[in-house]
Amino acid sequence: MDALAPFSCTFSPQIPELLQKLKCSLAITTYQAGKVIFISPKDRDHLIQLPRQFAKPMGMALQGNKMALATINEVIVLANNNELARTYPKQPGVYDGLFLPRSVYYTGESDIHDLHWTEQGLLAVNTRFSCLAYLDDSYSFTPFWKPKFISSLNAEDRCHLNGVAIENEKPRYVTVLGKTDTMQGWRATKATGGCVIDIETDDVVADNLPMPHSPRLYDGRLLILLSGSGQLAEINVNTKTVTIIKQLDGFARGMDRIGDYIFIGLSKLRQTSTAFADLPIAKRSVFCGVVVMHLPTASIAGFIRYENSVEEIYDVKVLPDMLRPGILNHEKSDFRTAVSTPEKTFWGQINPNDKA
């Protein structure tokens, strides 16, 4: 049997047509493989992927034509330019969007997880320092909020603060893996110690959760992924009750919505991992990829499954109104030859030795 090509994946037959119908592509990050991957419909029956190298890519944020990407010690802001996409010298007329690096925040090793744009700017979930922080050009980060049980900001990942839900362009709810104030104290109770906190009141609105991630507010509903049990859940913040919406077959993390559909990232758990062997999802975690769910009916509408190369996914984002976007990293020289102004765009000389 021939060896599989890198990043080989299978998918349910309806996925390309669904992406075409929704007029979108997907972006996923996999820190394990060191890639941001764009997944687009090639036609009604096929998908096409574009993997691009980044150093430990984690959370992504989208606002208008901009994308922010958290990496190992930087947050990179990229901007889409349709004209530069159309005239890209290596593949002219191929892409309907092209994200190019435009600025970099040097955050240091803050282990930034989720990112969101808010009315106050670019907000980062700073996991290593157990806080929410804003990014600017004055400091590595500016702390904005921390859980009340965190006594001081130290580079100790005390509670594994990992996600934030945005309401009316302001941060509202966060997920942590433990209400602990010691270095990596959350690890001792990771299977049951997670909670969701309302940052306006500092109240815990859901407790005793198995590794909650990716809180999202959709039409007033607070949805989260219970990674440790592989479930999509809804939280009633008034009654502080948790309702399971769907059981999934992987470590669920990374979620985005377009219309009536949500796209959820699933990761495999390494069988040799002592850190995760005791989680409820450990024996069921056989799938790595993206599942698509029709939210009104909670029915699975399709999937994309990786057969090799990718075992862990962190974030999933929908790229609306793009059926074949491209992206360039800041490690190759190509992006430096792209010049854009409010009126015009230009391409300079591209190094032929750099791969597209």
C-alpha positions as YAML, in Angstrom:
chain: A
units: angstrom
residues:
- id: 1
  name: MET
  ca: [0.00, 0.00, 0.00]
- id: 2
  name: ASP
  ca: [1.34, 3.43, -0.94]
- id: 3
  name: ALA
  ca: [2.16, 5.78, 1.91]
- id: 4
  name: LEU
  ca: [-0.33, 8.56, 2.51]
- id: 5
  name: ALA
  ca: [0.67, 12.05, 1.46]
- id: 6
  name: PRO
  ca: [1.20, 14.52, 4.33]
- id: 7
  name: PHE
  ca: [-2.02, 16.03, 5.71]
- id: 8
  name: SER
  ca: [-4.17, 13.36, 4.10]
- id: 9
  name: CYS
  ca: [-7.77, 13.62, 5.18]
- id: 10
  name: THR
  ca: [-11.14, 12.10, 4.45]
- id: 11
  name: PHE
  ca: [-14.45, 13.92, 4.60]
- id: 12
  name: SER
  ca: [-18.14, 13.25, 4.32]
- id: 13
  name: PRO
  ca: [-19.49, 13.79, 0.78]
- id: 14
  name: GLN
  ca: [-21.64, 16.80, 1.68]
- id: 15
  name: ILE
  ca: [-18.82, 18.96, 3.11]
- id: 16
  name: PRO
  ca: [-17.55, 20.63, -0.11]
- id: 17
  name: GLU
  ca: [-21.09, 21.47, -1.21]
- id: 18
  name: LEU
  ca: [-21.95, 22.79, 2.26]
- id: 19
  name: LEU
  ca: [-18.91, 25.11, 2.29]
- id: 20
  name: GLN
  ca: [-19.91, 26.34, -1.16]
- id: 21
  name: LYS
  ca: [-23.47, 26.92, 0.02]
- id: 22
  name: LEU
  ca: [-22.22, 28.83, 3.07]
- id: 23
  name: LYS
  ca: [-19.69, 30.71, 0.88]
- id: 24
  name: CYS
  ca: [-16.83, 30.10, 3.28]
- id: 25
  name: SER
  ca: [-13.57, 28.32, 3.97]
- id: 26
  name: LEU
  ca: [-12.16, 27.08, 7.27]
- id: 27
  name: ALA
  ca: [-8.96, 27.94, 9.10]
- id: 28
  name: ILE
  ca: [-7.57, 25.59, 11.75]
- id: 29
  name: THR
  ca: [-4.49, 25.78, 13.92]
- id: 30
  name: THR
  ca: [-2.46, 22.76, 14.97]
- id: 31
  name: TYR
  ca: [0.39, 23.57, 17.33]
- id: 32
  name: GLN
  ca: [1.41, 19.91, 17.25]
- id: 33
  name: ALA
  ca: [2.13, 20.09, 13.51]
- id: 34
  name: GLY
  ca: [3.12, 23.78, 13.56]
- id: 35
  name: LYS
  ca: [0.61, 24.79, 10.89]
- id: 36
  name: VAL
  ca: [-2.26, 27.06, 10.07]
- id: 37
  name: ILE
  ca: [-4.35, 25.16, 7.54]
- id: 38
  name: PHE
  ca: [-6.94, 26.69, 5.21]
- id: 39
  name: ILE
  ca: [-9.57, 24.22, 3.99]
- id: 40
  name: SER
  ca: [-11.65, 25.25, 0.98]
- id: 41
  name: PRO
  ca: [-14.12, 23.67, -1.45]
- id: 42
  name: LYS
  ca: [-12.36, 22.90, -4.72]
- id: 43
  name: ASP
  ca: [-15.71, 22.05, -6.28]
- id: 44
  name: ARG
  ca: [-18.93, 20.31, -5.14]
- id: 45
  name: ASP
  ca: [-17.07, 17.04, -4.53]
- id: 46
  name: HIS
  ca: [-13.53, 17.93, -3.45]
- id: 47
  name: LEU
  ca: [-11.65, 19.95, -0.85]
- id: 48
  name: ILE
  ca: [-8.30, 21.67, -1.15]
- id: 49
  name: GLN
  ca: [-5.92, 22.46, 1.72]
- id: 50
  name: LEU
  ca: [-3.26, 25.10, 2.21]
- id: 51
  name: PRO
  ca: [-0.95, 24.36, 5.20]
- id: 52
  name: ARG
  ca: [1.35, 27.19, 6.23]
- id: 53
  name: GLN
  ca: [4.17, 26.98, 8.78]
- id: 54
  name: PHE
  ca: [3.98, 28.99, 12.02]
- id: 55
  name: ALA
  ca: [5.70, 28.42, 15.36]
- id: 56
  name: LYS
  ca: [3.16, 26.76, 17.68]
- id: 57
  name: PRO
  ca: [0.01, 28.45, 16.31]
- id: 58
  name: MET
  ca: [-2.84, 28.66, 18.83]
- id: 59
  name: GLY
  ca: [-5.80, 31.05, 18.91]
- id: 60
  name: MET
  ca: [-7.04, 33.14, 16.00]
- id: 61
  name: ALA
  ca: [-9.20, 36.26, 15.89]
- id: 62
  name: LEU
  ca: [-11.00, 37.79, 12.91]
- id: 63
  name: GLN
  ca: [-12.19, 41.35, 12.46]
- id: 64
  name: GLY
  ca: [-13.10, 42.67, 9.03]
- id: 65
  name: ASN
  ca: [-10.17, 41.92, 6.75]
- id: 66
  name: LYS
  ca: [-7.76, 41.22, 9.64]
- id: 67
  name: MET
  ca: [-6.65, 38.00, 11.29]
- id: 68
  name: ALA
  ca: [-4.63, 37.80, 14.50]
- id: 69
  name: LEU
  ca: [-2.69, 34.63, 15.26]
- id: 70
  name: ALA
  ca: [-1.07, 33.65, 18.56]
- id: 71
  name: THR
  ca: [2.24, 31.82, 18.22]
- id: 72
  name: ILE
  ca: [4.90, 30.67, 20.67]
- id: 73
  name: ASN
  ca: [6.12, 34.16, 21.61]
- id: 74
  name: GLU
  ca: [4.39, 36.53, 19.18]
- id: 75
  name: VAL
  ca: [0.94, 37.56, 18.06]
- id: 76
  name: ILE
  ca: [0.97, 38.17, 14.32]
- id: 77
  name: VAL
  ca: [-1.64, 40.39, 12.67]
- id: 78
  name: LEU
  ca: [-2.33, 39.60, 9.03]
- id: 79
  name: ALA
  ca: [-4.54, 41.49, 6.60]
- id: 80
  name: ASN
  ca: [-6.44, 40.15, 3.62]
- id: 81
  name: ASN
  ca: [-6.05, 41.95, 0.30]
- id: 82
  name: ASN
  ca: [-8.17, 40.74, -2.60]
- id: 83
  name: GLU
  ca: [-6.16, 42.56, -5.27]
- id: 84
  name: LEU
  ca: [-2.84, 41.14, -4.06]
- id: 85
  name: ALA
  ca: [-4.54, 37.72, -4.05]
- id: 86
  name: ARG
  ca: [-5.65, 38.10, -7.65]
- id: 87
  name: THR
  ca: [-2.19, 39.17, -8.83]
- id: 88
  name: TYR
  ca: [-0.04, 36.90, -6.65]
- id: 89
  name: PRO
  ca: [2.91, 36.21, -9.01]
- id: 90
  name: LYS
  ca: [3.34, 32.51, -8.16]
- id: 91
  name: GLN
  ca: [-0.36, 31.68, -8.64]
- id: 92
  name: PRO
  ca: [-2.13, 34.53, -10.41]
- id: 93
  name: GLY
  ca: [-5.90, 34.30, -10.52]
- id: 94
  name: VAL
  ca: [-6.05, 31.40, -8.04]
- id: 95
  name: TYR
  ca: [-6.90, 32.99, -4.69]
- id: 96
  name: ASP
  ca: [-9.94, 35.11, -3.81]
- id: 97
  name: GLY
  ca: [-8.20, 36.42, -0.69]
- id: 98
  name: LEU
  ca: [-4.64, 36.55, 0.61]
- id: 99
  name: PHE
  ca: [-3.66, 37.13, 4.24]
- id: 100
  name: LEU
  ca: [-0.28, 38.83, 4.58]
- id: 101
  name: PRO
  ca: [1.64, 39.71, 7.78]
- id: 102
  name: ARG
  ca: [1.25, 43.38, 8.65]
- id: 103
  name: SER
  ca: [2.36, 43.72, 12.29]
- id: 104
  name: VAL
  ca: [3.73, 41.67, 15.16]
- id: 105
  name: TYR
  ca: [3.27, 41.96, 18.92]
- id: 106
  name: TYR
  ca: [6.25, 40.50, 20.77]
- id: 107
  name: THR
  ca: [4.50, 39.02, 23.78]
- id: 108
  name: GLY
  ca: [7.24, 36.74, 25.06]
- id: 109
  name: GLU
  ca: [6.41, 33.21, 26.13]
- id: 110
  name: SER
  ca: [3.00, 34.02, 27.57]
- id: 111
  name: ASP
  ca: [1.33, 30.85, 26.23]
- id: 112
  name: ILE
  ca: [-1.51, 32.87, 24.72]
- id: 113
  name: HIS
  ca: [-4.53, 30.72, 23.92]
- id: 114
  name: ASP
  ca: [-7.67, 32.46, 22.63]
- id: 115
  name: LEU
  ca: [-7.64, 35.85, 20.93]
- id: 116
  name: HIS
  ca: [-10.55, 38.24, 20.31]
- id: 117
  name: TRP
  ca: [-10.95, 41.78, 19.06]
- id: 118
  name: THR
  ca: [-13.04, 43.90, 21.40]
- id: 119
  name: GLU
  ca: [-14.06, 47.54, 21.57]
- id: 120
  name: GLN
  ca: [-10.83, 48.20, 23.52]
- id: 121
  name: GLY
  ca: [-8.54, 46.41, 21.09]
- id: 122
  name: LEU
  ca: [-6.97, 42.99, 20.71]
- id: 123
  name: LEU
  ca: [-7.62, 40.86, 23.78]
- id: 124
  name: ALA
  ca: [-5.46, 37.85, 24.63]
- id: 125
  name: VAL
  ca: [-6.13, 34.99, 27.02]
- id: 126
  name: ASN
  ca: [-2.75, 34.89, 28.71]
- id: 127
  name: THR
  ca: [-2.60, 31.37, 30.09]
- id: 128
  name: ARG
  ca: [0.88, 31.45, 31.59]
- id: 129
  name: PHE
  ca: [0.12, 34.60, 33.60]
- id: 130
  name: SER
  ca: [-3.50, 33.60, 34.46]
- id: 131
  name: CYS
  ca: [-5.10, 36.78, 33.12]
- id: 132
  name: LEU
  ca: [-6.88, 38.52, 30.29]
- id: 133
  name: ALA
  ca: [-4.62, 41.11, 28.68]
- id: 134
  name: TYR
  ca: [-4.67, 43.69, 25.94]
- id: 135
  name: LEU
  ca: [-1.90, 43.92, 23.36]
- id: 136
  name: ASP
  ca: [-0.27, 47.14, 22.24]
- id: 137
  name: ASP
  ca: [3.14, 48.50, 21.28]
- id: 138
  name: SER
  ca: [4.12, 49.60, 24.80]
- id: 139
  name: TYR
  ca: [4.45, 46.32, 26.71]
- id: 140
  name: SER
  ca: [4.52, 42.58, 26.19]
- id: 141
  name: PHE
  ca: [0.92, 42.70, 27.42]
- id: 142
  name: THR
  ca: [-1.26, 44.87, 29.65]
- id: 143
  name: PRO
  ca: [-3.23, 42.84, 32.23]
- id: 144
  name: PHE
  ca: [-6.96, 43.60, 32.23]
- id: 145
  name: TRP
  ca: [-8.57, 40.99, 34.51]
- id: 146
  name: LYS
  ca: [-7.62, 37.96, 36.56]
- id: 147
  name: PRO
  ca: [-9.72, 35.49, 38.59]
- id: 148
  name: LYS
  ca: [-10.23, 36.62, 42.17]
- id: 149
  name: PHE
  ca: [-8.56, 33.46, 43.48]
- id: 150
  name: ILE
  ca: [-5.29, 34.35, 41.68]
- id: 151
  name: SER
  ca: [-3.22, 36.27, 44.22]
- id: 152
  name: SER
  ca: [-0.59, 37.66, 41.83]
- id: 153
  name: LEU
  ca: [0.51, 37.55, 38.20]
- id: 154
  name: ASN
  ca: [3.34, 35.09, 37.76]
- id: 155
  name: ALA
  ca: [4.51, 32.93, 34.85]
- id: 156
  name: GLU
  ca: [3.14, 29.78, 36.52]
- id: 157
  name: ASP
  ca: [-0.07, 28.80, 34.64]
- id: 158
  name: ARG
  ca: [-1.87, 28.60, 37.97]
- id: 159
  name: CYS
  ca: [-5.43, 27.91, 36.72]
- id: 160
  name: HIS
  ca: [-5.03, 27.33, 32.97]
- id: 161
  name: LEU
  ca: [-7.24, 30.21, 31.92]
- id: 162
  name: ASN
  ca: [-7.83, 29.36, 28.26]
- id: 163
  name: GLY
  ca: [-10.95, 30.86, 26.70]
- id: 164
  name: VAL
  ca: [-13.20, 33.92, 26.70]
- id: 165
  name: ALA
  ca: [-16.69, 34.58, 25.35]
- id: 166
  name: ILE
  ca: [-17.42, 38.05, 23.97]
- id: 167
  name: GLU
  ca: [-20.71, 39.89, 24.54]
- id: 168
  name: ASN
  ca: [-21.39, 43.20, 22.78]
- id: 169
  name: GLU
  ca: [-17.67, 43.52, 21.94]
- id: 170
  name: LYS
  ca: [-16.67, 43.07, 25.58]
- id: 171
  name: PRO
  ca: [-15.24, 40.01, 27.38]
- id: 172
  name: ARG
  ca: [-17.90, 38.38, 29.56]
- id: 173
  name: TYR
  ca: [-17.25, 34.71, 30.43]
- id: 174
  name: VAL
  ca: [-13.97, 32.80, 30.77]
- id: 175
  name: THR
  ca: [-13.03, 29.14, 31.11]
- id: 176
  name: VAL
  ca: [-10.39, 27.86, 33.53]
- id: 177
  name: LEU
  ca: [-9.31, 24.31, 34.30]
- id: 178
  name: GLY
  ca: [-9.05, 24.81, 38.07]
- id: 179
  name: LYS
  ca: [-9.65, 27.38, 40.80]
- id: 180
  name: THR
  ca: [-6.06, 27.04, 41.96]
- id: 181
  name: ASP
  ca: [-3.39, 29.58, 42.95]
- id: 182
  name: THR
  ca: [-0.23, 27.47, 42.77]
- id: 183
  name: MET
  ca: [2.07, 26.68, 39.88]
- id: 184
  name: GLN
  ca: [0.09, 24.39, 37.50]
- id: 185
  name: GLY
  ca: [-2.17, 23.51, 40.42]
- id: 186
  name: TRP
  ca: [-5.04, 22.79, 38.04]
- id: 187
  name: ARG
  ca: [-3.42, 19.56, 36.88]
- id: 188
  name: ALA
  ca: [-4.31, 17.70, 40.09]
- id: 189
  name: THR
  ca: [-8.06, 17.99, 39.41]
- id: 190
  name: LYS
  ca: [-8.12, 18.53, 35.65]
- id: 191
  name: ALA
  ca: [-10.85, 15.92, 35.03]
- id: 192
  name: THR
  ca: [-13.40, 17.66, 37.29]
- id: 193
  name: GLY
  ca: [-11.99, 21.01, 38.40]
- id: 194
  name: GLY
  ca: [-12.91, 23.28, 35.50]
- id: 195
  name: CYS
  ca: [-15.31, 26.19, 35.72]
- id: 196
  name: VAL
  ca: [-16.83, 29.13, 33.86]
- id: 197
  name: ILE
  ca: [-16.59, 32.60, 35.43]
- id: 198
  name: ASP
  ca: [-18.63, 35.73, 34.75]
- id: 199
  name: ILE
  ca: [-15.91, 38.39, 34.75]
- id: 200
  name: GLU
  ca: [-18.38, 41.22, 35.43]
- id: 201
  name: THR
  ca: [-19.37, 39.72, 38.78]
- id: 202
  name: ASP
  ca: [-16.51, 37.25, 39.43]
- id: 203
  name: ASP
  ca: [-19.22, 34.62, 40.00]
- id: 204
  name: VAL
  ca: [-18.70, 31.00, 38.97]
- id: 205
  name: VAL
  ca: [-21.65, 30.15, 36.70]
- id: 206
  name: ALA
  ca: [-20.67, 26.51, 36.13]
- id: 207
  name: ASP
  ca: [-18.38, 24.30, 38.18]
- id: 208
  name: ASN
  ca: [-16.89, 20.79, 38.36]
- id: 209
  name: LEU
  ca: [-16.37, 20.65, 34.59]
- id: 210
  name: PRO
  ca: [-14.01, 18.36, 32.64]
- id: 211
  name: MET
  ca: [-11.51, 20.75, 31.01]
- id: 212
  name: PRO
  ca: [-13.81, 23.44, 29.55]
- id: 213
  name: HIS
  ca: [-12.61, 25.33, 26.48]
- id: 214
  name: SER
  ca: [-13.88, 27.62, 23.71]
- id: 215
  name: PRO
  ca: [-16.76, 29.50, 25.39]
- id: 216
  name: ARG
  ca: [-18.99, 31.19, 22.80]
- id: 217
  name: LEU
  ca: [-22.15, 33.29, 22.98]
- id: 218
  name: TYR
  ca: [-24.47, 32.46, 20.08]
- id: 219
  name: ASP
  ca: [-27.84, 34.25, 20.04]
- id: 220
  name: GLY
  ca: [-27.67, 34.70, 23.78]
- id: 221
  name: ARG
  ca: [-26.80, 31.05, 24.44]
- id: 222
  name: LEU
  ca: [-23.53, 30.32, 26.26]
- id: 223
  name: LEU
  ca: [-21.98, 27.24, 24.64]
- id: 224
  name: ILE
  ca: [-18.74, 25.59, 25.72]
- id: 225
  name: LEU
  ca: [-16.71, 22.54, 24.81]
- id: 226
  name: LEU
  ca: [-16.04, 20.08, 27.61]
- id: 227
  name: SER
  ca: [-12.77, 18.80, 26.23]
- id: 228
  name: GLY
  ca: [-12.17, 16.19, 28.92]
- id: 229
  name: SER
  ca: [-15.43, 14.39, 28.11]
- id: 230
  name: GLY
  ca: [-15.65, 15.34, 24.42]
- id: 231
  name: GLN
  ca: [-18.97, 17.18, 24.68]
- id: 232
  name: LEU
  ca: [-20.68, 20.31, 23.47]
- id: 233
  name: ALA
  ca: [-22.67, 21.86, 26.31]
- id: 234
  name: GLU
  ca: [-24.88, 24.85, 27.07]
- id: 235
  name: ILE
  ca: [-24.75, 26.79, 30.34]
- id: 236
  name: ASN
  ca: [-27.77, 28.50, 31.86]
- id: 237
  name: VAL
  ca: [-26.06, 31.32, 33.76]
- id: 238
  name: ASN
  ca: [-29.20, 32.08, 35.78]
- id: 239
  name: THR
  ca: [-29.72, 28.59, 37.16]
- id: 240
  name: LYS
  ca: [-26.04, 27.62, 36.88]
- id: 241
  name: THR
  ca: [-26.95, 24.37, 35.18]
- id: 242
  name: VAL
  ca: [-25.12, 22.57, 32.37]
- id: 243
  name: THR
  ca: [-26.97, 20.78, 29.57]
- id: 244
  name: ILE
  ca: [-25.12, 18.39, 27.26]
- id: 245
  name: ILE
  ca: [-26.01, 19.04, 23.63]
- id: 246
  name: LYS
  ca: [-23.82, 16.50, 21.85]
- id: 247
  name: GLN
  ca: [-21.33, 13.75, 22.62]
- id: 248
  name: LEU
  ca: [-18.34, 13.77, 20.29]
- id: 249
  name: ASP
  ca: [-15.49, 11.33, 19.64]
- id: 250
  name: GLY
  ca: [-12.48, 13.45, 20.44]
- id: 251
  name: PHE
  ca: [-10.90, 16.05, 22.69]
- id: 252
  name: ALA
  ca: [-13.15, 18.96, 21.68]
- id: 253
  name: ARG
  ca: [-11.47, 22.37, 21.37]
- id: 254
  name: GLY
  ca: [-11.96, 25.22, 18.91]
- id: 255
  name: MET
  ca: [-15.40, 26.28, 17.69]
- id: 256
  name: ASP
  ca: [-16.92, 28.78, 15.26]
- id: 257
  name: ARG
  ca: [-20.31, 29.41, 13.70]
- id: 258
  name: ILE
  ca: [-21.78, 30.56, 10.41]
- id: 259
  name: GLY
  ca: [-25.55, 30.59, 9.96]
- id: 260
  name: ASP
  ca: [-27.11, 27.51, 11.52]
- id: 261
  name: TYR
  ca: [-23.86, 25.52, 11.50]
- id: 262
  name: ILE
  ca: [-21.05, 25.27, 14.01]
- id: 263
  name: PHE
  ca: [-17.63, 23.81, 13.26]
- id: 264
  name: ILE
  ca: [-15.87, 22.03, 16.15]
- id: 265
  name: GLY
  ca: [-12.26, 20.91, 16.31]
- id: 266
  name: LEU
  ca: [-11.48, 17.43, 17.67]
- id: 267
  name: SER
  ca: [-8.09, 16.07, 18.70]
- id: 268
  name: LYS
  ca: [-6.73, 12.63, 19.41]
- id: 269
  name: LEU
  ca: [-5.25, 12.02, 22.83]
- id: 270
  name: ARG
  ca: [-1.87, 10.36, 22.76]
- id: 271
  name: GLN
  ca: [-2.29, 6.87, 24.21]
- id: 272
  name: THR
  ca: [1.04, 7.16, 26.02]
- id: 273
  name: SER
  ca: [0.14, 10.49, 27.66]
- id: 274
  name: THR
  ca: [0.16, 10.27, 31.45]
- id: 275
  name: ALA
  ca: [-1.37, 13.77, 31.63]
- id: 276
  name: PHE
  ca: [-4.62, 12.78, 29.90]
- id: 277
  name: ALA
  ca: [-4.96, 9.03, 30.43]
- id: 278
  name: ASP
  ca: [-7.48, 9.51, 33.25]
- id: 279
  name: LEU
  ca: [-9.87, 11.76, 31.32]
- id: 280
  name: PRO
  ca: [-13.37, 10.48, 30.47]
- id: 281
  name: ILE
  ca: [-12.69, 10.97, 26.75]
- id: 282
  name: ALA
  ca: [-9.39, 9.07, 26.77]
- id: 283
  name: LYS
  ca: [-10.75, 5.80, 25.35]
- id: 284
  name: ARG
  ca: [-13.13, 7.50, 22.89]
- id: 285
  name: SER
  ca: [-10.57, 9.96, 21.54]
- id: 286
  name: VAL
  ca: [-9.93, 8.36, 18.15]
- id: 287
  name: PHE
  ca: [-10.80, 11.25, 15.82]
- id: 288
  name: CYS
  ca: [-8.79, 14.29, 14.77]
- id: 289
  name: GLY
  ca: [-10.40, 16.85, 12.50]
- id: 290
  name: VAL
  ca: [-13.50, 18.99, 12.34]
- id: 291
  name: VAL
  ca: [-17.13, 18.03, 12.83]
- id: 292
  name: VAL
  ca: [-19.96, 20.16, 11.51]
- id: 293
  name: MET
  ca: [-23.18, 20.37, 13.51]
- id: 294
  name: HIS
  ca: [-26.55, 21.83, 12.55]
- id: 295
  name: LEU
  ca: [-27.19, 23.85, 15.68]
- id: 296
  name: PRO
  ca: [-31.02, 24.02, 15.64]
- id: 297
  name: THR
  ca: [-31.32, 20.23, 15.53]
- id: 298
  name: ALA
  ca: [-27.98, 19.25, 17.16]
- id: 299
  name: SER
  ca: [-27.43, 16.81, 14.28]
- id: 300
  name: ILE
  ca: [-24.04, 16.13, 12.72]
- id: 301
  name: ALA
  ca: [-23.96, 17.51, 9.19]
- id: 302
  name: GLY
  ca: [-20.54, 16.18, 8.22]
- id: 303
  name: PHE
  ca: [-16.88, 15.86, 9.14]
- id: 304
  name: ILE
  ca: [-13.29, 16.31, 7.99]
- id: 305
  name: ARG
  ca: [-10.93, 13.69, 9.41]
- id: 306
  name: TYR
  ca: [-7.13, 13.70, 9.30]
- id: 307
  name: GLU
  ca: [-5.46, 10.37, 8.58]
- id: 308
  name: ASN
  ca: [-1.93, 11.57, 9.33]
- id: 309
  name: SER
  ca: [0.24, 14.61, 10.16]
- id: 310
  name: VAL
  ca: [-2.39, 16.30, 12.35]
- id: 311
  name: GLU
  ca: [-3.34, 14.86, 15.73]
- id: 312
  name: GLU
  ca: [-4.15, 17.95, 17.78]
- id: 313
  name: ILE
  ca: [-6.21, 20.98, 16.80]
- id: 314
  name: TYR
  ca: [-6.46, 24.12, 18.89]
- id: 315
  name: ASP
  ca: [-8.66, 26.63, 17.08]
- id: 316
  name: VAL
  ca: [-11.21, 26.65, 14.27]
- id: 317
  name: LYS
  ca: [-12.38, 29.76, 12.44]
- id: 318
  name: VAL
  ca: [-14.81, 30.31, 9.57]
- id: 319
  name: LEU
  ca: [-13.49, 32.55, 6.79]
- id: 320
  name: PRO
  ca: [-16.70, 34.07, 5.36]
- id: 321
  name: ASP
  ca: [-17.09, 35.05, 1.70]
- id: 322
  name: MET
  ca: [-13.89, 33.21, 0.72]
- id: 323
  name: LEU
  ca: [-13.87, 30.05, -1.35]
- id: 324
  name: ARG
  ca: [-10.10, 29.91, -1.99]
- id: 325
  name: PRO
  ca: [-8.13, 32.12, 0.40]
- id: 326
  name: GLY
  ca: [-4.35, 32.07, 0.67]
- id: 327
  name: ILE
  ca: [-1.99, 32.99, 3.48]
- id: 328
  name: LEU
  ca: [1.72, 33.84, 3.64]
- id: 329
  name: ASN
  ca: [3.82, 33.58, 6.78]
- id: 330
  name: HIS
  ca: [6.60, 35.95, 7.82]
- id: 331
  name: GLU
  ca: [9.35, 33.32, 7.51]
- id: 332
  name: LYS
  ca: [9.52, 33.38, 3.70]
- id: 333
  name: SER
  ca: [10.47, 36.42, 1.68]
- id: 334
  name: ASP
  ca: [7.29, 36.49, -0.45]
- id: 335
  name: PHE
  ca: [5.25, 38.72, 1.81]
- id: 336
  name: ARG
  ca: [7.97, 41.40, 1.83]
- id: 337
  name: THR
  ca: [7.49, 41.93, -1.89]
- id: 338
  name: ALA
  ca: [3.81, 42.77, -1.43]
- id: 339
  name: VAL
  ca: [3.03, 46.45, -1.05]
- id: 340
  name: SER
  ca: [-0.45, 47.79, -0.44]
- id: 341
  name: THR
  ca: [-1.79, 51.30, 0.02]
- id: 342
  name: PRO
  ca: [-5.39, 52.48, 0.36]
- id: 343
  name: GLU
  ca: [-5.39, 53.14, -3.39]
- id: 344
  name: LYS
  ca: [-3.03, 50.62, -5.02]
- id: 345
  name: THR
  ca: [-1.16, 47.34, -4.63]
- id: 346
  name: PHE
  ca: [2.21, 46.24, -5.99]
- id: 347
  name: TRP
  ca: [4.26, 43.04, -6.17]
- id: 348
  name: GLY
  ca: [8.04, 43.20, -6.32]
- id: 349
  name: GLN
  ca: [10.50, 40.46, -7.23]
- id: 350
  name: ILE
  ca: [9.74, 37.10, -5.57]
- id: 351
  name: ASN
  ca: [12.56, 34.70, -4.72]
- id: 352
  name: PRO
  ca: [12.00, 31.67, -7.01]
- id: 353
  name: ASN
  ca: [13.59, 29.37, -4.41]
- id: 354
  name: ASP
  ca: [10.82, 30.00, -1.89]
- id: 355
  name: LYS
  ca: [7.97, 27.53, -2.14]
- id: 356
  name: ALA
  ca: [4.43, 28.77, -2.68]
...
